[in-house]
Amino acid sequence: MQYPNALIAGSKIAVCAFSSGVAEAFQPRLTLALDHFEALGFKLVLDPNLNHNHQHVSAPKEIRTSQLMQYLLDDSIDAIMPPWGGEFAMELLDLLDYDKLAAAKPKWIIGFSDVSTLQIALSIRLGWASMHTANLMQLVPNQQDNVTQAFYHAITLGKGECFSQTPSNYFEKEHSNIIENPETPYNLTERTNWQTLNWPNKSVSGRLIGGCLDTIIFTLDSPYFDLASFCESYQQDGVILYIENAELSPTAWLRALLMLKFRGHLSRINALLIGRHAGAIADKQLDFYQALKQAEIHIPIIFDMDIGHQAPNLTLINGALCEITPELELKQTLI
């Protein structure tokens, strides 16, 4: 893996809306987040389409691709942070010039949700490590929980360094109203409870890869998410796949798990990490836990983790070597 440079005061971050932009009602929150990162000492470069949003995107795909390529090829830029996810980052994948990008300096792609669509493509196609974590719009001064604070430590690390994370104390079931109160932090009301299936009484390790299953299930087994190839490349270390669910129903979730199983991916990995389910349970006959059990997956699993659309979010680095202890502490090493 190629690890981008650690972020320090003076590092340049491009805020690029390569999926959704920010509608007017949310712009006070965006301003607060941007001011926060400037106060931390970072230099920000703002996408001219950042404040546009029409039919779920900030601009037509050709314009978004051109803007993203400009930032990816600019070696003065150290990281790219979208404001948040969206729906159609997938449109850009076959428009990017990977040959040109292979000669560019690696840059952190930071965020989650539809951001993971691009993160996985660059991690697998180019070998760039990427950072699945809270989105820019969530990173405001009042957000002080221990899981989010770990992000600010992780971005200061360089190749060869490591960091550890443990479960949050509480998570957000109902989102805070950031339109009426732009400065409000997460609404952390529910006690966190990571759970396991088939977990051995010893550490499990492997290279991390993963993201939002709602989007990456559609790029799986394409050149933009060739999981089999990634597992083959890191056969010696093994691979840990992490997934989170934004909107899938329990039945759609089960079908997605079975797809991973039938295509042989679950037999290639050392463990499966699953975030909390943000989608409403509309099926009275099947819940998410029952769907997981029905899939009959026999590898180590942790579920209801701090990954995804019910904050807070762990910082998971695609490509990093991750060791998970029996006590469920995650130690990631940038090697």
Salt bridges, closest charged atoms under 4 A:
ASP75 OD1 - LYS107 NZ 3.27
ASP78 OD1 - LYS105 NZ 3.07
GLU91 OE1 - ARG64 NH2 2.37
GLU172 OE1 - HIS175 ND1 3.01
ASP221 OD2 - ARG263 NH1 2.86
ASP221 OD1 - HIS265 NE2 2.81
ASP237 OD2 - ARG207 NE 2.99
GLU244 OE1 - HIS309 ND1 2.93
ASP306 OD1 - ARG276 NH2 2.75
